[in-house]
Amino acid sequence: IGDHQTHKEGVSALGVVGSLVVSASHDSNLKLYRWREGQAGVERTVSARTITIAGVVSPSTCTIILACWDNTVMVYGMVTGAWRSTVVAHTDAVSCIGWGKGVLATGSWDGLVKLWTCVSTNSYTVRMTDLTGELDHASPVTCLDLQMEGEGVGTIATGTREGEVVVWSVLSGRGSMAHKLPSHSRQVNCVALAPGGDRILSGGSDMGIKVFKTLFESLAWRCSVGMFGKMLSVCHGMEEEGSVCFTKRRARLLEEK
């Protein structure tokens, strides 16, 4: 499709907004790319006027929500080209973000995951009055994955700097701990819930990936990426037993045994 070196510093987050791909960077800019006639080009550049952007989610085709290292969550409107809201959401850097069915989850180095009401009737703006719950961790939160199964009901998997993966049940904007899994010997960099939430895939700075069966709190499968470096991102593939992991050097397609 194309190879673009449009940021002045490293890319820190990627997302999809309707038919556009958005990249965020340590240079505090967003770049939006559109596919045209077999080529992908930069359609718009947006300055977030902040430091590193750690995460990007899009609850609608005209809305982008950013998690930022200056402790804020920012909401940008694609149609107006304006920032709809900026809230100081945490007391330390916002490191990860997720959205599903009207619920926004933000994780931070302050050791908290916060749950917010984030719906179309309020143009997906985020303010302190929208805060509905907090999930307290014993160490900085480094990653999360949110799955909402129904109205106000869902599951959150979180990873911490101390190597733990924690599973939370969400009900009506509040969360309760369901499982705590001592997964990695170093920081957890990424987590992904399988469809249905029965398995969790995690990757860490210990150069390993693990799959847990949440019902039995048991390790189902593990693998070391060894020389390829620490795990940066993971996702469950289209096949039930397949996964994709990303390291500093390459992407790998894995088959869970």
C-alpha positions as CSV (number, residue, x, y, z in Angstrom):
1,I,0.0,0.0,0.0
2,G,2.7,2.5,0.9
3,D,5.6,3.3,3.3
4,H,5.3,6.7,5.0
5,Q,7.9,8.4,7.1
6,T,5.8,11.3,8.0
7,H,6.4,11.6,11.7
8,K,9.5,13.3,13.2
9,E,9.7,10.8,16.0
10,G,8.7,7.2,16.6
11,V,5.1,6.0,16.0
12,S,3.5,5.3,19.4
13,A,-0.1,4.2,18.5
14,L,-2.2,3.1,15.5
15,G,-5.9,3.0,15.0
16,V,-8.7,2.8,12.4
17,V,-11.3,5.6,12.0
18,G,-13.9,4.5,9.4
19,S,-12.1,4.2,6.1
20,L,-9.0,6.0,7.5
21,V,-5.9,4.7,9.3
22,V,-4.5,7.0,12.0
23,S,-1.0,7.0,13.4
24,A,0.1,8.9,16.5
25,S,3.7,9.7,17.5
26,H,6.0,10.9,20.2
27,D,6.0,14.1,18.2
28,S,2.5,14.7,19.5
29,N,1.0,14.6,16.0
30,L,-1.8,12.5,14.4
31,K,-1.6,11.5,10.7
32,L,-4.6,10.2,8.9
33,Y,-4.2,8.1,5.8
34,R,-6.8,7.3,3.1
35,W,-6.7,4.7,0.4
36,R,-7.1,6.1,-3.2
37,E,-6.5,4.4,-6.5
38,G,-4.2,1.7,-5.2
39,Q,-2.2,4.2,-3.1
40,A,-2.4,5.3,0.5
41,G,-1.6,9.0,1.2
42,V,-1.7,11.3,4.2
43,E,-5.0,13.2,4.2
44,R,-4.7,15.2,7.3
45,T,-2.2,16.1,10.1
46,V,-3.5,17.1,13.5
47,S,-1.4,18.5,16.3
48,A,-2.5,17.3,19.7
49,R,-0.5,19.9,21.6
50,T,0.7,17.3,24.1
51,I,3.5,15.0,24.8
52,T,3.5,11.3,23.7
53,I,0.2,9.9,22.6
54,A,0.0,6.4,24.1
55,G,-3.2,5.1,22.6
56,V,-6.0,5.8,20.0
57,V,-9.6,4.6,19.9
58,S,-12.4,5.5,17.6
59,P,-16.0,5.0,18.9
60,S,-17.4,6.4,15.6
61,T,-16.3,7.3,12.1
62,C,-16.0,11.0,13.1
63,T,-14.4,10.7,16.5
64,I,-10.9,10.0,17.8
65,I,-10.0,9.6,21.5
66,L,-6.4,9.9,22.6
67,A,-4.6,8.6,25.7
68,C,-1.7,11.0,26.5
69,W,1.4,10.9,28.7
70,D,0.5,14.4,30.1
71,N,-2.3,12.6,32.1
72,T,-5.0,13.7,29.8
73,V,-7.7,12.1,27.6
74,M,-8.5,14.2,24.5
75,V,-11.5,13.8,22.1
76,Y,-11.2,15.1,18.5
77,G,-14.0,15.7,16.1
78,M,-13.2,14.7,12.5
79,V,-16.0,16.8,10.9
80,T,-15.4,20.1,12.7
81,G,-11.6,19.6,13.0
82,A,-11.8,20.7,16.6
83,W,-11.0,19.2,20.0
84,R,-14.3,18.4,21.7
85,S,-12.9,17.9,25.2
86,T,-9.7,17.5,27.2
87,V,-9.8,16.1,30.7
88,V,-7.0,15.4,33.2
89,A,-8.1,11.8,33.7
90,H,-5.2,10.5,35.9
91,T,-2.4,11.7,38.2
92,D,0.2,10.1,36.0
93,A,0.6,9.2,32.3
94,V,-2.4,7.6,30.6
95,S,-0.7,4.5,29.1
96,C,-3.6,2.6,27.4
97,I,-7.2,3.1,26.3
98,G,-10.2,1.0,25.1
99,W,-13.8,1.6,24.2
100,G,-16.8,-0.6,23.8
101,K,-20.6,0.0,23.7
102,G,-20.6,3.3,25.5
103,V,-17.9,2.5,28.0
104,L,-14.4,4.0,27.9
105,A,-11.5,2.5,29.9
106,T,-8.3,4.3,30.5
107,G,-5.2,2.8,32.2
108,S,-2.4,4.8,33.8
109,W,1.0,4.6,35.5
110,D,-0.8,5.8,38.6
111,G,-2.0,2.2,39.1
112,L,-5.7,2.8,38.1
113,V,-8.0,1.9,35.3
114,K,-10.9,4.3,35.1
115,L,-14.3,3.6,33.5
116,W,-16.2,6.4,31.9
117,T,-19.5,6.8,30.2
118,C,-18.7,7.7,26.6
119,V,-21.7,7.8,24.3
120,S,-22.9,9.5,21.1
121,T,-25.6,11.6,22.9
122,N,-22.7,13.6,24.4
123,S,-20.6,13.5,21.2
124,Y,-18.3,11.0,22.9
125,T,-16.9,13.8,25.1
126,V,-15.1,12.8,28.3
127,R,-15.4,14.8,31.5
128,M,-14.9,14.1,35.2
129,T,-18.7,13.8,35.6
130,D,-18.6,10.8,33.3
131,L,-16.4,8.8,35.6
132,T,-18.3,5.7,36.8
133,G,-15.7,3.4,38.4
134,E,-12.0,2.8,39.3
135,L,-10.0,-0.5,39.2
136,D,-7.1,-0.3,41.6
137,H,-3.8,-2.1,40.8
138,A,-0.7,-2.5,43.0
139,S,1.6,-1.2,40.2
140,P,1.4,1.0,37.1
141,V,-1.0,-0.2,34.4
142,T,0.8,-0.7,31.0
143,C,-1.9,-2.2,28.8
144,L,-5.6,-3.2,28.6
145,D,-8.2,-4.8,26.4
146,L,-11.9,-4.2,26.8
147,Q,-14.7,-6.4,25.6
148,M,-18.3,-5.3,26.1
149,E,-20.8,-8.2,25.6
150,G,-24.0,-6.3,26.2
151,E,-25.4,-3.1,27.7
152,G,-23.1,-2.3,30.6
153,V,-21.7,-5.9,30.8
154,G,-18.2,-6.8,29.8
155,T,-14.7,-7.9,30.6
156,I,-11.4,-6.0,30.9
157,A,-7.9,-7.6,30.9
158,T,-5.1,-5.4,32.2
159,G,-1.3,-5.8,32.3
160,T,1.1,-4.2,34.8
161,R,4.7,-3.2,35.1
162,E,5.2,-5.9,37.7
163,G,4.3,-8.7,35.2
164,E,0.7,-9.4,36.3
165,V,-2.3,-9.9,34.1
166,V,-5.6,-9.1,35.9
167,V,-9.1,-9.9,34.6
168,W,-12.0,-7.7,35.7
169,S,-15.8,-8.1,35.3
170,V,-17.6,-5.0,34.3
171,L,-21.2,-4.3,35.2
172,S,-23.1,-1.0,34.9
173,G,-19.9,1.1,34.7
174,R,-18.2,-0.6,37.7
175,G,-15.6,-3.3,37.8
176,S,-14.7,-6.2,40.2
177,M,-11.6,-8.4,40.0
178,A,-12.3,-11.9,38.6
179,H,-8.7,-13.3,38.2
180,K,-5.1,-12.3,38.9
181,L,-2.5,-14.1,36.8
182,P,1.2,-13.8,37.6
183,S,2.1,-14.0,33.9
184,H,5.5,-12.5,33.2
185,S,8.8,-11.9,35.0
186,R,9.0,-8.4,33.6
187,Q,6.5,-5.7,32.4
188,V,3.4,-6.8,30.4
189,N,3.4,-4.8,27.2
190,C,0.2,-6.1,25.6
191,V,-2.9,-8.1,26.3
192,A,-5.7,-9.4,24.1
193,L,-9.0,-11.1,25.0
194,A,-10.2,-13.9,22.8
195,P,-13.8,-13.5,21.5
196,G,-16.0,-14.6,24.4
197,G,-13.3,-13.8,26.9
198,D,-12.4,-17.4,27.7
199,R,-8.7,-17.0,26.8
200,I,-6.2,-14.1,27.3
201,L,-3.1,-13.6,25.2
202,S,-0.3,-11.6,26.8
203,G,3.2,-10.5,25.8
204,G,5.9,-9.0,27.9
205,S,9.4,-7.5,28.1
206,D,10.6,-11.0,29.2
207,M,10.4,-11.9,25.5
208,G,7.5,-14.3,26.1
209,I,3.9,-14.7,25.2
210,K,1.4,-16.7,27.1
211,V,-2.2,-17.8,26.7
212,F,-4.4,-18.3,29.8
213,K,-7.7,-20.1,30.1
214,T,-9.6,-17.6,32.3
215,L,-12.2,-20.1,33.7
216,F,-9.5,-22.3,35.2
217,E,-6.8,-19.6,35.7
218,S,-4.5,-22.0,34.0
219,L,-1.7,-21.6,31.5
220,A,-2.8,-23.1,28.2
221,W,0.2,-22.3,26.0
222,R,3.4,-20.2,26.0
223,C,6.2,-19.3,23.7
224,S,9.4,-17.3,23.7
225,V,10.2,-14.9,20.9
226,G,13.8,-15.1,22.0
227,M,16.2,-13.2,19.6
228,F,13.4,-11.3,18.1
229,G,13.1,-9.0,21.1
230,K,10.5,-8.0,23.7
231,M,6.8,-8.3,22.8
232,L,5.2,-5.0,21.8
233,S,1.7,-6.1,20.6
234,V,-0.5,-9.1,20.3
235,C,-3.8,-10.0,18.8
236,H,-6.0,-13.0,18.2
237,G,-6.2,-14.1,14.6
238,M,-9.2,-14.9,12.5
239,E,-8.7,-18.6,13.3
240,E,-9.8,-19.8,16.7
241,E,-6.3,-21.2,17.6
242,G,-4.2,-18.5,15.8
243,S,-2.5,-15.4,17.1
244,V,-0.2,-12.7,15.8
245,C,2.6,-11.1,17.8
246,F,4.7,-8.0,17.0
247,T,8.2,-7.4,18.3
248,K,10.7,-4.7,17.6
249,R,12.0,-6.5,14.6
250,R,9.1,-8.4,13.0
251,A,5.6,-9.8,13.1
252,R,5.0,-13.5,13.7
253,L,2.0,-15.7,13.1
254,L,1.7,-18.3,15.9
255,E,-0.3,-21.4,16.2
256,E,-1.4,-22.3,19.8
257,K,-0.7,-26.0,20.5
